[in-house]
Amino acid sequence: MSRHLQTTGPRALFTRARAERRARRVLEQELADYTTTADRDALEVLIDEAGTTDDEVARILRGQAQAQLFRVG
């Protein structure tokens, strides 16, 4: 059997979930560099124009913007 075959089962699901969480954390850290309102607005416009408002990037940006509002206000 080849080791490159896709496996299924609890261990494969756990490994995939862990990789997805890691990728999301990296994306969150990269998006956190856009700290000014102008930077975030420019990113949101690009996302809206691309038609991917339900995309993970859009959700992360909205969450970070809300968190920033609560920190400042």
C-alpha positions as CSV (number, residue, x, y, z in Angstrom):
1,M,0.0,0.0,0.0
2,S,1.1,3.5,-0.8
3,R,1.5,5.9,2.1
4,H,0.2,8.7,-0.1
5,L,-3.3,7.3,-0.2
6,Q,-5.9,9.5,1.5
7,T,-7.0,7.9,4.7
8,T,-10.3,8.3,6.4
9,G,-11.3,7.9,10.0
10,P,-11.0,9.8,13.2
11,R,-7.2,10.3,13.0
12,A,-7.4,11.7,9.5
13,L,-10.2,14.0,10.5
14,F,-8.3,15.2,13.5
15,T,-5.2,15.9,11.4
16,R,-7.2,17.8,8.8
17,A,-8.9,19.9,11.5
18,R,-5.6,20.7,13.1
19,A,-4.1,21.8,9.8
20,E,-7.2,24.0,9.1
21,R,-6.9,25.7,12.5
22,R,-3.2,26.3,12.0
23,A,-3.9,27.8,8.5
24,R,-6.6,30.0,10.0
25,R,-4.3,31.3,12.7
26,V,-1.7,32.2,10.1
27,L,-4.3,34.1,8.1
28,E,-5.6,35.9,11.2
29,Q,-2.0,37.0,12.0
30,E,-1.4,38.3,8.4
31,L,-4.7,40.2,8.4
32,A,-4.0,41.7,11.8
33,D,-1.2,43.7,10.1
34,Y,-3.9,45.8,8.5
35,T,-4.5,47.9,11.6
36,T,-5.8,51.2,10.2
37,T,-9.4,51.7,9.2
38,A,-8.3,52.7,5.7
39,D,-6.3,49.5,5.3
40,R,-9.3,47.4,6.4
41,D,-11.7,49.4,4.3
42,A,-9.5,48.8,1.2
43,L,-9.4,45.0,1.9
44,E,-13.2,44.9,2.4
45,V,-13.7,46.7,-0.9
46,L,-11.5,44.2,-2.7
47,I,-13.4,41.3,-1.1
48,D,-16.8,42.8,-2.0
49,E,-15.7,43.3,-5.6
50,A,-14.5,39.7,-5.8
51,G,-18.0,38.6,-4.6
52,T,-16.6,36.5,-1.7
53,T,-18.3,38.3,1.2
54,D,-19.0,34.9,2.8
55,D,-15.3,33.9,2.5
56,E,-13.2,33.1,5.5
57,V,-11.1,36.3,5.0
58,A,-14.2,38.5,5.2
59,R,-15.4,36.7,8.4
60,I,-11.9,37.2,10.0
61,L,-11.8,40.8,9.0
62,R,-15.3,41.5,10.4
63,G,-14.3,39.7,13.7
64,Q,-11.1,41.7,14.0
65,A,-12.9,44.9,13.3
66,Q,-15.5,44.2,16.0
67,A,-12.8,43.2,18.5
68,Q,-11.0,46.5,17.8
69,L,-14.3,48.5,18.4
70,F,-14.7,46.9,21.8
71,R,-11.0,47.6,22.6
72,V,-11.2,51.2,21.6
73,G,-14.7,52.0,22.8
